[in-house]
Amino acid sequence: MDQIDEIRLQVMWNRLISVVEEQATTLVRTAFSTSVREAGDLSAGVYDAEGRMLAQAVTGTPGHVNTMAEAVGNFLDAIPPGDMAEGDTYVTNDPWLGTGHLHDITMVTPVFRAGALIGFFACTAHIVDIGGRGFGADGKSVYEEGLQIPIMRFAMRGQVNADLIRLLRANVREPNQVVGDFYSLAACNEVGLRRLGGMLDETGLPDLGALGDFILSRTGRAMRERIAALPRGSWTNAVTSDGYDDPIRLAAKVTVEGERVLVDFDGSSPVSRWGINSPMIYTKAYAAYAVKCVVAPDIPNNAASLAAVEVTSPPNVVNAPRPAPVSLRHVIGHLVPDLVLGALAGALPGRIPAEGAGALWNIHISARPVAGQDGRRAEVLMFNSGGMGARPGLDGLSATAFPSGVMTMPIEATEQTGPIVVWRKELREGSGGDGEFRGGLGQVIEIAPLDGHEFEFSAMFDRVGSPPRGRAGGAAGAAGRVALDDGTALRPKGWQFVPAGRRLVLELPGGGGYGPPERRAPEARAEDRRKGYVSGEEP
């Protein structure tokens, strides 16, 4: 290949990324659920005819993008290419074949050109409801957690599956939102398909073959070079999750050998009887993300870069077999990066940040009028973030969703979806761990039902019993806390009740500090006091 051809293919690669960005933008603009529209809890990408991910949209979570990279292959196993046709769109929410739990809907659309299958577009989004017990940890099996959709056709030759739509409406609490999001996902892929067709027409490329080979070969070579520069050996780490009723141990061994990084989760706690387990597809997604954050953050994320990280585990809480309950798989999955990064700290001292809040403090609220009063029923979902751990050389980011990367829904948008009021949402003073570099601050959030209403809520919180640890001599961040405004302590997980006239108070954990506190610069401490990040005088 001469230099002109390489330059041309690089331009086409950039053009392909713009196609998937427009694909994701379509999903954001047309989605019904605030989790998609406001928080960006989604993914979008383009794949070659073999189901290998070539490019992903920047908007999206690692849990969605990296699981979807594997999920498209599962669609190909279930529906052979010979059974596919133009106008088809396929769908599933199978936790083990899709993205880890029933609330995530994955859609895949084949791309044909001149009658030949040349690739796929895929997208994923978290919907507000999928029936069953609702979004929470209380289920004892996946059968209690909602409607399961096997890999099947959402549309055949352009005709939407009306039976599936009727089934959805009969099984969910918010049928208009859910069905609307299904159509939004299908439209997302359709926009990608059209823009890709225009790109191929303009460039004269017959298919994605040459471009795909260029993308994957360059990415694979770059990943191998980065891994070759790492020290050889194995390193271990363990993290404790609050669990549901008992603490959960997460253990990892990271091994660098040859041209790969191997992550093994042997030694983690057994499968939980509650819905906090993670299917392997989701655990792999966040393990690969953690490695890539340190080893190759600037290398594009696609099938070749993901293939350099191999993940293994016996059946346990991070490799939960069917039909284990997995609704809150993100609680365990979001702790996997801190777990893996902690192991890599042995190989790469001075390069790994302290632990952060990790798991999102999601809350699902089921609001209703008090008995005997008129009012409104609604399902409300909020994403909230604690503090990130301090970095070598920099303070941690406050109220930032790492590793998921989702945004917090604006209060105004959240209050429009149901009869609740968010009375307070502010940084939690002093919650970041002390150190040469301070951990990021958590938040304090107060939520109450509107007058004449009450609500139940599903708590999905962690780092209450086991706060984020500091690194290299830094102090731990503040532990989280869940209570009513009268001081009544509540559990960090499970469905609970907030009566009329009371407020729910969430105190989110802060990130751990990095380095010995006595090394923190005096001007940095003064700035902390000036901004109200800490209180009191210098000790």
N, C-alpha and C positions, 0 to 999 in steps of 0.2 A: 504494500500500500504506500503510495507516494504522499508527500507532505500535504498537497492540495486536497487529496481524498480525506486525510486525517482531519484537516481543518474543517472541511465540509461536514464530516460526521460529528465533530464537536459542536458545530452550530446546530445540527439536527438534534443532538442530545439536549442542548439548551432549549430548543423549540419544544421538544417532548415534555420537558419540565413545565413549560408554560401551559401546555395542554392540560396536564393533570392539576395545575393550579386553578385553571378555569373550571375544571371538573369539581374540585373541592369548593370553590366559590359558589357554584350553583347549589350545592348541598346546603351551604350556610344560608344562602338567600331564600331558599324555598322550604327549609325545614319548619316543622310545626313546634317541635320540642325546644325549650330554652337551652337544654344541655347541648344541643347541636348549634342552634342559631346564635346563642350568646357565648357559650363556653368553648366551642370548637372541639367537642368530644366526638371525633370522627376520623376517618382516613380515606384517602383516594389514591389510586395508582393504576399504572398501565403494565401489562404483562405480555410476554411473547407467546407464540403458539404452544410452547411447552409448559406454560404456566409460571415462568420465571419472572419475578418482578424486575422491571427495568428502571422505573422512576416512580417517585412518590411525591405527593403534594407536601409543602412545608406545613400547612395547617393539618394537624392531626396528632394523635398520641402514639408513642412507641408501642404501647400495648395493642393498639388497633393496627398500625402499619405492619409491625413485624409478625403478628399472628396472621394477618391477611396474606402476607407473603407465602405462608405455608398453606393457608386455607384454599387458595385457588387450585393448588394441586389436588386437594381433596374433592373439589368440584369436578375436576377432570376424571378422577377415579369413579365418581358416582354417575357422571353423564359423559359417555365417550364422545369424542369429537364428531364421530359419524352420526350421532343423534342430535347434533346441534344444528340450528338454522338461523338465518338472519331474522332479526326481530325478537329473538329469545332473550330472556333475562332470568337468571337463576337466583335462588335465595335460600338462606338457612340462618338459624340462630343456635345450631347445635354447639354446645360449649367445647366439645372435644374436636370438632371439625372446623369450627369458626373462630371466634375470638374470646372464648373462655366463659361466658355466661349467657343466659337467655335474653337479657335486655339488649344485647348487641345484635343488630341485624346486618348481615353481610349479603351484598348483591354482586353478582358477576354477570357481565354481558359479553358474549363473544363478538369479535370483530371479523367481518368477512370483506374480502376485496376480490372482485372478479370471480365470485363464487368459492373462493378458497379461504379457509380459516387462517388468519394471520396473527391473532392475539386476543387479549381480553382487557376490559376495564373492570375494576372492582372498587367497591366502596363499603364503608361500615359506619354505622352511627348508633349511639345509645338512645333508645326510646324510653318514654316516660313510664310505660307499664306494659307488662306481658302477661297479666293475669296471675293466678296462683296466690301465694301469700304476699306478693308485692316485693319490692326491692329491699331485701334484708337477710339477716343471717339465721333466721329461726327455722328454716326448713330442714328436715332430716334426710331428704333426698332431692334430686333434681326434679322428680315428679311433682313435688309440692311447690316448686319455684315458678311455675308458669307454663305457658303453651310452648311445646317443643315443635319446631318446624324442621323436618329433615331436609336435606338438599333436594330441592324440587324446582319446578318452573313457576316463577312469578308471572311471566308472560311467555306465550308461545306464538312465534311468528307475528309479533305485534299485538296479540290479543291477551289482555290481562286475565289472570285466573280468577274468575268471579267467585268460585267456591272458596278459595283461600281468603278472599276479602270478607266473605260472610263469616267464615270461621274466626277470623280476627275480631270482627265486631262483636261476636257472641262471647268472647273470652277475656276482653280487656275492659278496664274501668274508664278509659279515655279513648273511645273508638275513633273519634274524628282526628285526634292528634296522632294516634298510632298509624291509622291508614294513610293519613296525610304524609307522614314520614316515609312510609313504604314507597309512595309515589315519588317523593322527593329523591330518595335513593336511586330509583330507576331513572329519573330525569338527569341525575348527576352523571351516570354512566353514558346516557344518550348524548349529552353535551360533549363528553370526552370522545365518543365515537365519531361525532360529526367533525370536531376540530382535528382529529387525527386524519380523517379522510381528506380534509382540506390541505393539511400539511403534506400528505403523500402526493396529492395531485400537483401541488406547487413544486415539490422537489423532484418528482419523477421516480421516487423510490417505489418499487412494486410491493414491498412488505416491510416488516420490522426485522428481517433476518440479519442483514449486514449491520444495521444500527445496533441491534441487540448484542451481536457478537462483539462489536466495538466497545459498548458500554461495559459489558461483563468482563471482557478480557482486561481492559484498563483498570477497572475497579479491583478485580482479583489480584492483579500484579501489585497494585499499590498496597493492598491489605497484607500480602505476603511479605513485602518489604518492611512494613511496620512491625509485623510479628517477629521477623528475623532480628530486629533491633532490640527485642525484649530479652531480659535475662531468662535463662532456662531454669526450670524447677517447678515446685508445687508450694502453694501457700494456702492457709486455711483461715476461716473466720466463722463466727457464730453471732447471731442476733436473736434477741428475745422479743416476740410479739405478745401483746396482752392476751391474744386468743379470745375465746368467747367466755368460758367459765374457768379455764385454766390457761396458764402461759404456754405459748408455742415456741419451740426451739427451731430456728432455721440455721442450718449448717451448710457450708460450701467449701470445696477444695478447688482452687484454680490452678491448672497446670499449663505451662507453656512448653510445647514440644513440636518440633518440625515446623510446619507451616500453619499450625492451628493453635487455638486456645481452647482447652477443655474445662468445662465447669461441671462439677459433680456435687449433687445435693444429698448424697448419702449421709445419714446422721441427723436429718431433720425429723421433726415429730411425725408420728403416724397421722393418717387421715383423720380429720376431725369429724365428729358427728354433727357439727353445725356448718352452716353455709359459708365458711371462710376459706375453704379449700381452693387451690388453684390447679386447673388442668395443665398438663405439661406444655401445651402449645402457648399458654400465656406466660408461664415461667420462663420458657426459652426466649420469648420476646424481650423480656426485661433483663435477662442475663446477657443477651447479645448487646442490648442497648448500653448496659453498664460498661462492658468491655470496650465498645466502640467509643464511648465518651472519653476514655482515657487514651486508648491506643490510636484511634483514627477518627477524631471528631470532624475533620475536614473532608473525609472521603465519602462520596455519595453512598446513600443507604439503598442497597438493592440486593438481589439474590446472591451476587458474588461476595459482597462484604459480609452478609449474614452467614454464608456457608463456612466462613473461617472460624466461627465459634460453634463448638459442639457441646451440647448439654445432655447430661445423663442424670438419672435418679431412679432409685427403686420406688415402688408405690409408697407415697407418703403425702404430707400436706401440700407439697409443691408439685406432686405428680399424682393427683387424685383420680382414680379410675371411675368410670361410669358405674353406678348412678349417684356418686357422691354429691352432696349439696355444694354448689359453687357460686351462688348468687353474688357474694362479696369477695370474689377471687382477687379483686384489686387490693384488698387490705394486705394480704400476704404478698401478692405480686409486686406492689409498690415498695415493699421492703427489700425485695431481691437486689436492686441496684446497690443500696447501702451494704448489703451482705457481700456482694461480689467485689465492690470497691474496697471494702475493708480487707479482703484477702489480697487484693492487688497492692494494697499499701505496703505489704511485706516485700513485694517485688520492686515497687516504684516509690520509695520513701520520699516525702516532700512534694508529692504530686497529687495526693488524694485528699479531697475535702473531708471535713467531719460529717457525722451523721446528721440528717435533717428529719423533719416530721415524717417524710416518706408518704405514707398512705394519705390520700385526700380525706378530709373530714366531710364526706358526703352526708346529706340528710334528706330522707324522703318523708314528706309530711302528708298525712291523710286528714284533711280538715273537713269539719262538718258543723252544722248548727247545733246548739244545745237542744236537747229534747224539749219539744213544745214550742220552739221558736222557728221563725222563718229564717232562711239563710242560704248559703251556697256550699255545695260540696266540691272539693277539688283535690287533685293530687299535685303536689308541689315538690320539685327536686332542686336542691341547691348543692353546688360544689364549693368547698372552702379549703383554704390552704394554710398550713403552718409555715414555720421558718425553715430555710435551707441551712445546712451546715456551713460554717466558715470555710473559706478556701485558703490554701497556702498563699499568703500575700494579700488577701482580700476578705472583708467581712462577708458573712452570709447574706443572701437576699431575704428580705422579710415577706411573709405572706405570699410565697411563690410555690407553684405546684411543680415540684421535682419529685419523681421523674416523669409524671404524666404530661406536664406542659399545658394542661387545659387552663382556660381563663375562668375567673369567677364571674358568675352572672351578675349583671347590675341589679341593685336592690329594686330599682323601679320596675324592671322587667319581671323580677321574681314576684313582687307584690301584686302584679297584674294577673298572675296565674291562679291565685287563690286567696281566701280570706285570712291573710296573715299580715302582721306588721313587723318589720325588722327595726327595732328601736335603737340598736347600737351595733356598729361594725367598725372596729378601730384596732390599731396595733396594740398588742398586749405588752405593757411596760415591763422591762426587765426580763423578758422571757428568753432572750438569746443567751447562749452559754458564754461565759467569760473566757478570755484568752488573748493572746497577742492579736488575734483577729476574732471579732465577736460573731457569734452565731446570729442568723436572721431571726427576727421577732415573729411570734405567732400573732393571732388575732383574738379579740373578745367580740362575740356576737350574741345579741339578745333577740329572741324571736317570740312573738306572742300571737295568739289567735285574735282576730277582730272581735269586737264586742258581740256577744250573743253566740260565739263560736268556741269550739274546743278542737284539739287535734291529737291524733296519735302520730308518733314519729318513729322511724327506723333509724337507730343509732348505728353508725358504721365507722367508729372512731378507734384509733390506736395510739400508742405512745402515751398512755395514761399511767400504766404501771411500770413501764420501761422507757424512760425518756431518751431522746437522742444523745448518743455519747459524743464527747469531744475527741479530738485527735492530737497527738503529739504534745500532750500536757494541757490541752484545753478542757474547760469544764463542760458538763452536760447541759443541754438546753432544759428549759422548764417543761415538766410533764403536763399533759393535757388534763382537763377537768370538765365534767358534765354535771350540771345541777339545775334546779329551779331557782328562781330569784329569792325564794325564802330560805335558801341554803340546803334544801333537800338534795342529797347526792343521788345521781342517776347512774345507770350502767353505761359503759362505753359501747355496748352492742345490744341489739335486740329492739323489738317494738315496745314503746312506752307511751305514757299518757301525760298530756299537759292540759289541765282543766282551764275553763274560762277564768280570766282574771289573773292568771299566772304567766310568767315568762320563762322560757328556756334559755339558759346561759351556757354558752360554749366558750371555753378557754383553750385555744389551740396551742399545741406545743411549739417551742422555739428550737432552733437549730443548735447543735453543739459548737463549742468554740475550738479554735485551732491555735496551738502553741501556748506556752506558759503565760498566765495572766499578767505576771509582773513585767513582761516584755511589751505590754501594750503601750503605745506612745501616749504621753500625757495629753497631747492635743486631740487624739482620738477619744480619750476618756472624757475630755471636756466637751467635745462635740456630742457624745452620747447623752451627757447630762443636759446640754442645751436643747437637744431635740426631744427630750423626754423619754429616751430609750431606757434610761436607768434613772433612779431617784436617789436623793441623798448626796452627801459630800464624799469626796475621795477618801477611802479608808486609809 
